[in-house]
Amino acid sequence: MNTKYSNPKFPRVVIIGGGFGGIEVAKALKNKEVEVMLLDRNNHHTFQPLLYQVATGTLDAPSIAFPLRKMFRKQENFTFRIADVRGIDALNKTLDTDIGSISYDYLIVATGATTNFFGNSDIAYYAMPMKSVKEAVNIRSFLLQNIEESLLKTDLEERAAYLNFVVVGGGPTGVELSGSIAEIRNHILAKDYPELKKEDMNVYLVEGLPKILANLSPQASEKAELYLKELGVKVLLNVQVTGYDGDIITFADGSRIKTKTVLWSAGVMGQFPDGISPDIVIRGNRIRIDEECRVIGMKDIFAIGDVAAMITDELPRGHPGVAPVAQQQGRFLAKNIVRMLNGQPTEKFKYFDKGSMATIGRNKAVVDIGKIRFQGFFAWWVWMFVHLMSLVGFRNRVVTFINWAINYLTFNAGIRLIIHKYRRPERVSEHAE
Ligand SMILES: Cc1cc2nc3c(=O)[nH]c(=O)nc-3n(C[C@H](O)[C@H](O)[C@H](O)COP(=O)(O)OP(=O)(O)OC[C@H]3O[C@@H](n4cnc5c(N)ncnc54)[C@H](O)[C@@H]3O)c2cc1C
């Protein structure tokens, strides 16, 4: 494939995925003697940590997405293609994509993760995931559609199903999402829908472990649970989901909730094109890499971020699936590639853990930075500052800041639009040929 900046003298580094990891590799290879080609299914980078605010109408979708072409327009050695990469042919150093075959000298797999429904096809069909802008906008529409629908029901039990919102998974995403839906219940429901009272709506957060935010400190878990309960979220711990049929969610202890809305944030699994040997794919569908991010046993192929697992004695399950790991691995790998090209010795990756945080509605957050732990109002300011500064693009930062300020002052961020009515796609039979 010809590219505008094609320079046959320079080796071609192809990056699959313009997420947190992929864009860092491409940026760090600016002005280096390589030809950089970035491939992604979408033409934009997504800031996933704020997807929940799109899903609940605090932010509009363009505030958390950024066009990849615009991001790199000043980078001479860069080319972008919208492409779905289907397979890797390591022998011939080519990729099979929906826009044709693409050759590489060095390949970086930065394809991230997708939602893990743990093999339950009913849950996969009826529950709603939140990994992309499109899915977040679908959730926003579906939440609003179900509240609208509830107004048409005279049977109280039937109506309750439309006003019961169940979030599964007590990690940061589930906590932030359920807290944000509870804010809608507490501050917006009665204003927008005078026929309804806030007591008519229920928000549940379901977690299989004995605590939420299990990867954070015990203080953060306890405080987050308390804050959620103060918001009126019903936190169900030690509860395993066994099924969901679009009307009733069932649990291992025999209990059930009638609900039209189940939001699934209970797990992720790596996603990558065909061509990677199953022998090096571990739990969570992650590709094993060595300490230089090289895919084990594959020449000139590297993997970074959520899709990769760097197993060491200190980290028997690899690094956590968070943005800073992907970003740091991206910058590290770019430097190592330059070292390789210059015939210099390569280095090993070291992760610098900047800490973890989660917000729970307005004014409340929990923050763990090493041994420093704090919660409450100050933590919320820290959370806001970090997320604002991490957003890509000046416009996005300004728009987000204005939205947050309006929301804070009026209790009423107003992006409660149903642009496209959400309808579940036709269910394809699993046994269909
Ligand atoms: C709702 C949510 C909230 C989160 N909150 C936080 C948070 O607060 N803090 C934090 O640190 N982390 C958070 N994370 C995790 C963080 O977003 C990930 O760790 C990070 O995105 C991983 O970066 P990555 O580069 O590995 O993959 P991603 O950023 O997911 O990028 C992967 C890219 O690859 C593309 N792609 C995938 N397959 C193909 C293919 N076959 N062909 C072409 N393109 C492909 C995708 O379109 C995507 O653009 C959150 C994640 C989610 C879903």
The ligand as a Gaussian input file, in Angstrom:
#p B3LYP/6-31G(d) Opt

LIG

0 1
 C      -15.615000       2.438000      30.963000
 C      -14.137000       2.384000      31.213000
 C      -13.583000       3.199000      32.190000
 C      -12.210000       3.174000      32.440000
 N      -11.692000       3.985000      33.405000
 C      -10.356000       4.042000      33.589000
 C       -9.784000       4.951000      34.508000
 O      -10.496000       5.712000      35.179000
 N       -8.420000       4.971000      34.635000
 C       -7.619000       4.150000      33.904000
 O       -6.400000       4.241000      34.013000
 N       -8.133000       3.260000      33.041000
 C       -9.473000       3.188000      32.857000
 N      -10.011000       2.300000      31.969000
 C       -9.108000       1.362000      31.292000
 C       -8.379000       2.033000      30.139000
 O       -9.306000       2.695000      29.307000
 C       -7.608000       0.978000      29.372000
 O       -6.664000       0.398000      30.243000
 C       -6.884000       1.582000      28.174000
 O       -7.826000       2.075000      27.249000
 C       -5.996000       0.535000      27.506000
 O       -5.361000       1.129000      26.416000
 P       -4.998000       0.264000      25.132000
 O       -4.190000       1.155000      24.240000
 O       -4.444000      -1.033000      25.535000
 O       -6.411000      -0.058000      24.440000
 P       -7.601000       0.909000      24.022000
 O       -7.449000       2.269000      24.573000
 O       -8.848000       0.156000      24.327000
 O       -7.444000       1.016000      22.430000
 C       -7.555000      -0.103000      21.586000
 C       -7.830000       0.415000      20.175000
 O       -7.655000      -0.644000      19.260000
 C       -8.661000      -0.600000      18.269000
 N       -8.811000      -1.964000      17.769000
 C       -9.077000      -3.079000      18.475000
 N       -9.056000      -4.163000      17.675000
 C       -8.776000      -3.722000      16.433000
 C       -8.626000      -4.350000      15.170000
 N       -8.732000      -5.699000      15.027000
 N       -8.364000      -3.586000      14.083000
 C       -8.239000      -2.246000      14.203000
 N       -8.375000      -1.592000      15.380000
 C       -8.634000      -2.318000      16.482000
 C       -9.863000      -0.064000      19.018000
 O      -10.788000       0.533000      18.122000
 C       -9.224000       0.947000      19.973000
 O       -9.180000       2.230000      19.420000
 C      -11.384000       2.309000      31.701000
 C      -11.934000       1.485000      30.723000
 C      -13.300000       1.536000      30.473000
 C      -13.896000       0.665000      29.395000

